Amino acid sequence: MTNRLSIILITYNRPADLLELLQSLDTQDDKETFLEETLVLNNNSTESYEVVKQFIATHPGIKARFIEAESNLGVARGRNRLLEQVKGNIILSMDDDMIFTKPSDIRLLSGLFDEPFFRDANTGVITFSVLYYSNREIQVTAFPHKNYEKYGPMPRFLTSYFAGGAHIMRAEVLKATGLYPTDFQYGMEEYDLGYRVVDAGFTIGFDNTVAVAHKESPFGRTPNYRTFQWNWINKSKVAWKYLPLKYFFTTAISWGYQYLKISKWHLGIFFSTFIPLIKIPFTVPRRAINQKALNYLKSVEARLKY
C-alpha cells in the first residue's frame, strides 16, 4: 500500500510565508500519488489570508483545506485540532515559514518509514533536516540531538526527541500515545509526546534525505526571559512526569542556573518561578516510562539530567 501524507500547518499572521510554502508544495513531483491532504489552521490571525485562500482555490493539486480557529489555540491545541482530522497514514508537520527545497521531498518522506533502518527499529517519528532559508546552512537548534559534534555528520540515527515543526509521524503512533499536552503555556510539548512515543514501544529517528528551508535568522532570536521561564517550568514538568525522580531535581536546578546566565541575573522572574516549580509534584501526576524505554533513551545518549 502506498503511504499517503497528511500535511498539517498552523499559521499566525504570516500569509506571505505560508503562500511560499504552499507554492513549494505545488512543485512537488507525484503529489497526486503521495499527498492525501493539506490541513491549514489559521490560528485567529489579524492579517488577511485572502491571497492564501485564492491560491488554494486555484491549485487543487495541493489538496488544501483552510480552517479558521475561533481563537488562538496556541501550538499544542492547534496541532491537536488538525491531528484529530487527518486521513493519511503518515503525518507531516511543518512550520508555516518553511519551504520544500527539492521536488522529490514528498515522495522521499513517504518512504522513510519503509527503510530497513527505521522499519527494523519500529520508528514512529522521524525528524528531517532544517536549513536556514538565507544561507542554506544547517539549523543546529532544530537538530534532534544535543551532541551535534558527534551526530551532525551522521545521515541517520535514532534519538530521544523530535523537532515539532519538521517531522513525520506514523498516524498509528497517536492511537498509542494520545495527542499533545494542552497544559503547557509554551514550549516542550514535543518532549512530552516524545517520551510517550518511546514508552509505547516506538523509536524516534533522524534522516537527512530531505531538507526544508526555515526563515529563522542564523543569528538566533532575541532572548525572551518569560519564554525561557516557561521552558524551564515545562522541562521540569516533563522530567517529573516521565523520568526517575533525580532527573526532576537536576533539571529544575540546571535550568534555573542557565536562566540566570542568559538573563544576566534577572532575579525577578527567577524567584517568581519557584512557586510553579514547587507545585509540580503536588499537581502533576507521574506516569514514569518503563525500564525498556529508559534503557533506549540512555542507548541513544539522551540528555536526561537537564
Legacy VTK file of the C-alpha trace (Angstrom):
# vtk DataFile Version 3.0
C-alpha trace
ASCII
DATASET POLYDATA
POINTS 306 float
0.000 0.000 0.000
1.301 3.445 -0.926
1.935 5.697 2.040
-0.151 8.854 1.975
0.890 12.081 3.672
-1.382 14.383 5.622
0.392 17.733 5.970
-0.586 19.850 8.985
0.260 23.554 9.118
-0.552 26.119 11.800
-0.231 29.755 10.799
-0.455 33.071 12.586
-0.009 36.419 10.818
2.371 35.050 8.174
0.308 34.854 4.967
3.269 35.588 2.674
5.389 32.869 4.265
2.562 30.340 4.143
1.911 31.191 0.498
5.543 30.453 -0.377
5.337 27.133 1.443
2.205 26.150 -0.487
3.825 27.253 -3.733
6.790 24.977 -2.994
4.345 22.171 -2.223
2.707 22.711 -5.608
6.039 21.996 -7.335
6.344 18.544 -5.723
6.590 15.561 -8.060
3.982 12.807 -7.719
1.903 14.698 -5.153
-1.215 13.140 -6.611
0.184 9.756 -5.516
1.733 10.564 -2.137
-0.280 13.529 -0.826
-3.557 12.736 0.931
-4.377 16.263 2.137
-3.015 19.563 3.413
-4.711 20.923 6.521
-4.069 24.598 7.304
-5.208 26.111 10.599
-5.374 29.904 10.752
-4.760 30.498 14.458
-7.026 33.553 14.706
-4.680 35.846 12.784
-5.278 39.584 12.495
-3.741 39.783 8.999
-5.676 38.886 5.855
-5.097 35.460 4.293
-7.096 36.184 1.155
-4.065 35.609 -1.091
-3.585 32.160 0.501
-7.248 31.266 0.071
-7.111 32.277 -3.590
-4.031 30.129 -4.160
-5.695 27.137 -2.533
-8.812 27.618 -4.650
-6.842 27.750 -7.895
-4.382 24.931 -7.120
-6.425 21.831 -6.258
-3.370 19.611 -6.606
-2.133 20.590 -3.131
-5.434 19.289 -1.692
-5.533 22.054 0.918
-8.321 22.869 3.344
-8.196 26.226 5.127
-9.602 26.081 8.656
-10.347 29.167 10.770
-9.789 28.868 14.526
-12.340 30.680 16.663
-9.500 31.833 18.947
-5.735 31.495 19.130
-5.321 27.885 20.203
-1.563 28.014 20.645
0.750 25.373 19.226
-0.316 22.237 21.099
-4.077 22.728 20.879
-3.746 23.877 17.286
-1.845 20.748 16.301
-4.345 18.606 18.159
-7.216 20.207 16.250
-5.600 19.134 12.999
-4.360 15.738 14.188
-7.913 14.771 15.051
-8.867 15.256 11.381
-6.018 13.636 9.438
-6.791 10.842 6.980
-3.317 9.851 5.757
-1.255 7.110 7.385
1.753 9.450 7.701
1.520 12.932 9.223
3.926 15.633 8.056
4.213 18.609 10.419
5.982 21.796 9.305
6.238 25.388 10.477
4.469 27.900 8.254
7.726 29.754 7.456
9.430 26.758 5.835
9.634 25.639 2.204
10.492 22.392 0.449
13.906 22.521 -1.231
13.605 19.916 -3.978
10.658 18.489 -5.952
11.188 14.932 -4.678
10.696 15.771 -0.975
7.128 14.466 -0.641
7.979 11.195 -2.361
11.119 10.697 -0.259
9.358 11.450 3.031
6.581 8.998 2.220
9.084 6.150 2.000
11.310 6.795 5.019
9.431 4.551 7.443
9.861 1.659 4.996
13.658 1.977 5.045
15.099 -1.116 6.805
16.942 1.032 9.369
13.697 2.586 10.629
11.417 -0.382 9.947
13.595 -2.738 11.993
13.741 -0.217 14.857
9.939 0.282 14.852
10.458 4.020 14.398
7.336 6.101 14.925
8.629 9.649 14.357
11.390 10.964 12.087
12.845 14.478 12.087
14.366 15.661 8.809
16.995 18.333 8.148
16.242 22.022 8.654
18.352 24.622 6.854
18.403 28.377 7.250
16.468 29.951 4.398
19.015 32.741 3.969
22.191 30.699 3.549
21.084 27.025 3.390
23.301 26.071 6.316
22.100 23.571 8.915
19.943 24.995 11.711
21.516 23.325 14.729
18.710 24.480 17.059
16.330 22.251 15.061
18.696 19.254 15.121
17.242 16.416 17.243
20.311 15.638 19.312
22.239 17.777 21.782
25.598 16.277 20.747
25.799 17.851 17.301
29.551 17.357 17.065
29.086 13.573 17.124
25.705 13.147 15.429
25.780 16.017 12.940
27.787 14.121 10.305
25.515 11.061 10.505
22.944 10.721 7.697
20.506 8.909 10.012
20.333 7.778 13.615
17.943 7.040 16.457
17.397 9.733 19.068
15.269 10.796 22.027
13.145 13.705 20.775
11.877 15.296 17.587
11.559 18.785 16.125
7.926 19.847 16.374
7.947 21.858 13.149
9.909 19.443 10.966
8.934 15.800 11.346
6.841 12.941 10.031
4.866 10.586 12.259
3.074 7.326 11.617
-0.591 8.018 12.315
-0.890 4.789 14.305
1.500 6.205 16.904
-1.137 8.637 18.167
-3.509 5.757 18.901
-0.981 4.512 21.445
0.201 7.853 22.841
-2.663 10.306 22.614
-2.237 13.911 21.492
-0.048 16.805 22.625
-0.459 18.031 26.227
-2.514 21.210 26.485
-1.497 22.313 29.988
1.832 23.789 28.860
1.822 27.548 28.456
4.655 27.494 25.943
7.258 25.003 24.719
8.437 21.449 25.444
5.232 19.748 24.283
7.321 17.682 21.832
9.366 16.273 24.711
6.172 15.245 26.492
4.806 13.430 23.455
8.256 12.053 22.599
8.580 10.252 25.931
5.136 8.721 25.413
6.198 7.588 21.922
9.208 5.763 23.388
7.170 4.388 26.288
4.706 2.908 23.770
7.493 0.872 22.167
8.401 3.100 19.223
11.725 4.760 18.491
12.452 8.287 17.235
14.782 8.882 14.313
16.555 11.458 12.187
17.222 11.306 8.456
18.903 13.923 6.264
17.494 12.710 2.924
15.059 15.631 2.953
15.926 19.184 3.998
13.498 22.078 4.325
14.485 25.752 4.461
13.397 27.763 7.505
13.146 31.543 7.646
14.520 31.829 11.160
17.606 34.052 11.337
21.001 32.301 11.559
21.805 34.749 14.357
19.022 33.317 16.503
16.134 35.053 18.209
16.276 37.756 20.840
16.240 36.127 24.294
12.859 36.360 25.958
13.109 35.818 29.683
9.431 34.947 30.041
9.697 32.347 27.279
12.740 30.801 28.952
10.819 30.724 32.231
8.012 28.740 30.587
10.533 26.319 29.078
12.201 25.946 32.482
8.886 25.084 34.123
7.719 22.791 31.333
11.014 20.891 31.018
10.880 20.296 34.791
7.273 19.164 34.466
8.181 16.669 31.740
11.066 15.302 33.826
8.728 14.899 36.807
6.090 13.085 34.765
8.248 10.588 32.900
11.781 10.221 34.297
13.314 8.917 37.537
12.908 11.468 40.326
16.559 12.513 40.397
16.191 13.994 36.919
13.381 16.273 38.060
15.704 17.896 40.588
18.708 18.111 38.246
16.518 19.611 35.516
14.952 22.247 37.766
18.318 23.290 39.206
20.229 23.258 35.895
17.613 25.278 34.019
17.494 27.771 36.874
21.243 28.281 36.656
21.027 28.614 32.866
18.268 31.208 33.242
20.477 33.324 35.497
23.328 33.174 32.976
21.167 34.104 29.997
19.258 36.848 31.804
22.413 38.253 33.410
20.971 37.666 36.868
17.458 38.955 36.227
16.193 37.892 39.660
12.523 38.885 39.435
11.412 36.083 37.129
13.961 33.716 38.712
12.328 33.899 42.145
8.779 34.007 40.761
9.413 30.621 39.118
9.923 28.848 42.436
6.200 28.651 43.198
5.131 26.843 39.986
8.161 24.547 40.282
7.302 23.630 43.865
3.703 22.932 42.830
4.671 20.380 40.156
4.949 17.306 42.465
1.586 18.161 44.026
-0.365 18.977 40.862
1.135 16.873 38.047
0.526 13.086 38.119
3.562 10.909 37.491
3.499 8.292 34.746
7.121 7.182 34.641
8.259 5.487 31.449
9.058 1.773 31.588
12.567 0.391 32.020
12.850 -0.594 28.363
12.088 2.966 27.301
14.580 4.362 29.803
17.249 1.981 28.523
16.510 3.126 24.981
16.935 6.788 25.965
20.288 6.012 27.537
21.385 3.994 24.493
20.791 6.975 22.176
22.612 9.283 24.595
19.610 11.339 25.576
20.361 14.328 27.787
18.332 13.289 30.829
19.924 15.415 33.569
18.551 18.639 32.111
LINES 1 307
306 0 1 2 3 4 5 6 7 8 9 10 11 12 13 14 15 16 17 18 19 20 21 22 23 24 25 26 27 28 29 30 31 32 33 34 35 36 37 38 39 40 41 42 43 44 45 46 47 48 49 50 51 52 53 54 55 56 57 58 59 60 61 62 63 64 65 66 67 68 69 70 71 72 73 74 75 76 77 78 79 80 81 82 83 84 85 86 87 88 89 90 91 92 93 94 95 96 97 98 99 100 101 102 103 104 105 106 107 108 109 110 111 112 113 114 115 116 117 118 119 120 121 122 123 124 125 126 127 128 129 130 131 132 133 134 135 136 137 138 139 140 141 142 143 144 145 146 147 148 149 150 151 152 153 154 155 156 157 158 159 160 161 162 163 164 165 166 167 168 169 170 171 172 173 174 175 176 177 178 179 180 181 182 183 184 185 186 187 188 189 190 191 192 193 194 195 196 197 198 199 200 201 202 203 204 205 206 207 208 209 210 211 212 213 214 215 216 217 218 219 220 221 222 223 224 225 226 227 228 229 230 231 232 233 234 235 236 237 238 239 240 241 242 243 244 245 246 247 248 249 250 251 252 253 254 255 256 257 258 259 260 261 262 263 264 265 266 267 268 269 270 271 272 273 274 275 276 277 278 279 280 281 282 283 284 285 286 287 288 289 290 291 292 293 294 295 296 297 298 299 300 301 302 303 304 305
